[in-house]
Amino acid sequence: MSLTNKFSEEEVNALFSRVAPKYDVMNNFVSLGVQNIWRQRFIHQLKLTPQSTCLDLCCGTADSTIALAKRVKLAVGLDFNADMLKLAQKKIKQKNLQPKIRLVQGDAMKPPFAPNTFDCITICFGLRNVPDAGKTLQAAYRLLKPGGQMAILEMSQPTQPLIKKAWRGYFKLFPYFAKLTKAHVGDYQYLSKTSQAFLTAEQLKKLLESSGFTQVKVTPLTLGVGAIHIGLKPLDAPSK
């Protein structure tokens, strides 16, 4: 498939190093706290047990990794940006979750793990930042055990005309909110552009299916502004 993010990996990595110190504050600010509600709903939908092992791709500052660790035996957080991982490590230490979380610096399109390793793989607000979402999903498919879950929480594109118009208007404005925290407007223009240019919920569903996942369920969030996608690796999937 063609690239889903045409910015280079070097550009994206440098951007996240710049925004890392204010990343959590800005996420809550520009989303009006909605992203936290979405994340809670996302984690609640996952079918996990205390013995599950999970991989959280593009984990950033580890909010989702931490939420997973509270429910499972082990949560591995992977991100390519060292500055985000440093912040993640501080948060994990503050919550005394070091025994249940392992952080790894790496590429979500080439995660350094053996096939059939994880019961669940998640990615929250990160799939639009990788160069090729298809390669990331194919890699995740290999790493999941048969019957394992692939779960994605991501911005989406509303289809109702009035909602879509308001959604586009908000994305034009929110980069300038960065000025209130003395962040760089251009960095948040990137986040705005990639959110608007990413796949629709239906396109992402089809991409999951073409990557081998079955029983893909889509849950629209806040009038279609966001979406949860959960698919399964078939129980009879051949070992690779």
C-alpha positions as CSV (number, residue, x, y, z in Angstrom):
1,M,0.0,0.0,0.0
2,S,1.1,3.6,-0.5
3,L,2.4,5.7,2.4
4,T,-0.2,6.8,4.9
5,N,2.1,9.5,6.3
6,K,4.3,11.3,3.8
7,F,6.5,13.0,6.4
8,S,9.9,11.3,6.8
9,E,10.6,9.3,9.9
10,E,13.4,11.8,10.7
11,E,11.0,14.7,10.6
12,V,8.5,13.0,12.8
13,N,11.1,11.9,15.3
14,A,12.5,15.4,15.6
15,L,9.0,16.8,16.0
16,F,8.1,14.4,18.9
17,S,11.4,15.3,20.6
18,R,10.3,19.0,20.5
19,V,6.8,18.4,21.7
20,A,7.6,15.7,24.4
21,P,7.9,18.1,27.4
22,K,4.4,19.5,26.8
23,Y,2.8,16.5,25.1
24,D,0.5,15.3,27.8
25,V,-0.6,18.8,28.7
26,M,-1.3,19.8,25.1
27,N,-3.2,16.5,24.4
28,N,-5.6,17.1,27.2
29,F,-5.9,20.8,26.4
30,V,-6.7,20.5,22.7
31,S,-9.0,17.5,23.1
32,L,-10.8,19.2,26.1
33,G,-10.1,16.0,28.0
34,V,-12.0,13.8,25.6
35,Q,-8.9,11.7,24.7
36,N,-8.9,10.4,28.3
37,I,-12.5,9.3,28.1
38,W,-11.8,7.6,24.7
39,R,-8.8,5.8,26.1
40,Q,-10.8,4.5,29.1
41,R,-13.5,3.2,26.8
42,F,-10.8,1.7,24.5
43,I,-9.1,-0.2,27.4
44,H,-12.5,-1.4,28.7
45,Q,-13.4,-3.0,25.3
46,L,-10.3,-5.2,25.3
47,K,-10.7,-8.9,26.4
48,L,-7.8,-9.3,28.7
49,T,-6.9,-11.6,31.6
50,P,-4.4,-11.2,34.4
51,Q,-2.1,-13.6,32.5
52,S,-2.2,-11.6,29.2
53,T,0.9,-10.2,27.6
54,C,0.4,-6.9,25.6
55,L,2.4,-4.8,23.2
56,D,1.5,-1.1,23.0
57,L,3.0,0.3,19.7
58,C,3.9,4.0,19.4
59,C,3.4,4.1,23.2
60,G,4.6,7.7,23.6
61,T,4.5,8.7,27.2
62,A,2.9,5.4,28.1
63,D,-0.6,6.3,29.2
64,S,-2.1,3.3,27.4
65,T,0.8,1.1,28.5
66,I,0.2,2.0,32.1
67,A,-3.5,1.3,31.7
68,L,-2.8,-2.1,30.2
69,A,-0.3,-3.0,32.9
70,K,-3.0,-2.6,35.6
71,R,-4.9,-5.4,34.0
72,V,-2.3,-7.8,32.6
73,K,0.8,-9.8,33.5
74,L,3.2,-7.8,31.2
75,A,2.8,-4.7,29.0
76,V,5.6,-3.8,26.6
77,G,5.6,-0.2,25.3
78,L,7.4,0.4,22.1
79,D,8.2,3.9,20.6
80,F,10.9,5.2,18.3
81,N,11.4,8.5,20.2
82,A,13.9,8.4,23.1
83,D,12.5,11.6,24.6
84,M,9.0,10.3,24.9
85,L,10.3,7.1,26.4
86,K,12.2,9.0,29.1
87,L,9.0,10.7,30.1
88,A,7.2,7.3,30.0
89,Q,9.8,5.8,32.3
90,K,9.3,8.6,34.9
91,K,5.6,8.0,34.9
92,I,6.0,4.3,35.3
93,K,8.4,4.7,38.2
94,Q,6.0,7.1,39.9
95,K,3.2,4.5,39.7
96,N,5.5,1.7,40.9
97,L,4.7,-0.4,37.8
98,Q,8.3,-1.2,36.7
99,P,7.9,-5.0,37.2
100,K,4.9,-5.1,34.9
101,I,6.1,-2.8,32.1
102,R,9.0,-3.0,29.7
103,L,9.9,-0.1,27.4
104,V,11.6,-0.7,24.1
105,Q,12.9,1.9,21.6
106,G,12.1,0.6,18.1
107,D,10.2,0.9,14.8
108,A,6.5,0.0,14.9
109,M,6.8,-1.4,11.3
110,K,9.6,-3.7,12.4
111,P,9.1,-4.5,16.1
112,P,12.0,-6.6,17.5
113,F,9.9,-9.5,18.8
114,A,9.3,-13.2,17.9
115,P,6.1,-14.2,16.0
116,N,3.2,-15.4,18.1
117,T,4.3,-13.6,21.2
118,F,1.5,-11.4,22.4
119,D,-2.2,-11.8,23.4
120,C,-3.0,-8.2,22.5
121,I,-1.4,-5.4,20.5
122,T,-2.6,-1.8,20.8
123,I,-1.8,1.5,19.2
124,C,-3.4,4.7,20.4
125,F,-3.1,7.9,18.3
126,G,0.0,6.6,16.7
127,L,-0.9,4.7,13.5
128,R,-1.2,8.0,11.6
129,N,2.4,8.8,12.5
130,V,4.0,5.8,11.0
131,P,5.0,5.9,7.3
132,D,3.0,2.9,6.3
133,A,0.1,1.8,8.4
134,G,-0.3,-1.4,6.4
135,K,3.3,-2.6,7.3
136,T,2.6,-1.8,10.9
137,L,-0.6,-4.0,10.9
138,Q,1.2,-6.8,9.1
139,A,4.0,-6.8,11.6
140,A,1.4,-6.8,14.5
141,Y,-0.4,-9.8,12.9
142,R,2.9,-11.8,12.9
143,L,3.5,-11.0,16.6
144,L,0.1,-11.9,17.8
145,K,-0.8,-15.4,19.0
146,P,-3.6,-17.0,17.1
147,G,-6.9,-15.6,18.6
148,G,-5.1,-12.5,19.7
149,Q,-6.5,-9.0,19.5
150,M,-5.3,-6.0,17.4
151,A,-6.8,-2.8,18.8
152,I,-6.5,0.7,17.5
153,L,-7.6,4.0,19.0
154,E,-7.3,6.8,16.4
155,M,-8.7,10.0,15.1
156,S,-11.2,9.5,12.4
157,Q,-13.2,11.5,9.8
158,P,-16.8,12.2,10.5
159,T,-19.2,11.6,7.6
160,Q,-22.1,13.9,8.6
161,P,-21.7,17.1,6.6
162,L,-22.2,19.6,9.5
163,I,-20.1,17.7,11.9
164,K,-17.3,17.4,9.3
165,K,-17.4,21.1,8.6
166,A,-17.1,21.9,12.3
167,W,-14.4,19.2,12.7
168,R,-12.3,20.8,9.9
169,G,-12.8,24.3,11.4
170,Y,-11.5,23.1,14.8
171,F,-8.4,21.5,13.3
172,K,-7.5,24.8,11.6
173,L,-7.7,26.5,15.0
174,F,-6.2,24.1,17.5
175,P,-2.5,24.4,16.4
176,Y,-2.7,28.1,17.6
177,F,-3.7,26.9,21.1
178,A,-0.1,25.8,21.3
179,K,0.9,29.4,21.7
180,L,-0.8,29.4,25.1
181,T,1.8,26.9,26.3
182,K,4.6,28.5,24.3
183,A,4.8,25.4,22.1
184,H,5.7,25.5,18.4
185,V,2.6,26.2,16.2
186,G,4.1,24.3,13.2
187,D,4.4,21.1,15.2
188,Y,0.7,21.1,16.0
189,Q,-0.1,22.0,12.4
190,Y,1.6,18.6,11.6
191,L,-0.7,16.8,14.1
192,S,-3.7,18.6,12.6
193,K,-2.7,17.7,9.0
194,T,-2.0,14.0,9.8
195,S,-5.3,13.7,11.7
196,Q,-7.3,15.1,8.8
197,A,-5.4,13.1,6.1
198,F,-5.5,9.7,7.8
199,L,-7.8,6.9,6.7
200,T,-11.5,6.9,7.3
201,A,-12.9,4.4,9.8
202,E,-14.1,2.2,6.9
203,Q,-10.8,2.4,5.1
204,L,-9.0,1.4,8.3
205,K,-11.4,-1.5,8.7
206,K,-10.6,-2.8,5.2
207,L,-6.9,-2.4,5.9
208,L,-7.1,-4.5,9.0
209,E,-9.0,-7.2,7.0
210,S,-6.5,-7.1,4.2
211,S,-3.8,-7.6,6.8
212,G,-5.4,-10.9,7.8
213,F,-7.6,-9.8,10.8
214,T,-11.1,-11.1,11.1
215,Q,-14.3,-10.1,13.0
216,V,-13.2,-6.4,12.8
217,K,-15.4,-4.3,15.0
218,V,-15.6,-0.5,14.6
219,T,-16.8,1.8,17.4
220,P,-17.3,5.4,16.4
221,L,-16.4,8.0,19.0
222,T,-17.9,11.5,19.5
223,L,-20.0,11.7,16.3
224,G,-17.2,10.0,14.3
225,V,-14.4,12.3,15.2
226,G,-12.5,9.2,16.6
227,A,-12.9,5.5,16.3
228,I,-11.9,2.2,18.0
229,H,-11.0,-0.7,15.7
230,I,-10.6,-4.2,17.1
231,G,-9.8,-7.3,15.0
232,L,-8.7,-10.8,15.7
233,K,-6.0,-13.0,14.4
234,P,-7.7,-16.2,13.4
235,L,-7.3,-19.2,15.7
236,D,-6.2,-21.3,12.7
237,A,-3.7,-18.8,11.4
238,P,-0.5,-20.6,10.3
239,S,2.6,-20.1,12.3
240,K,5.3,-18.0,10.7
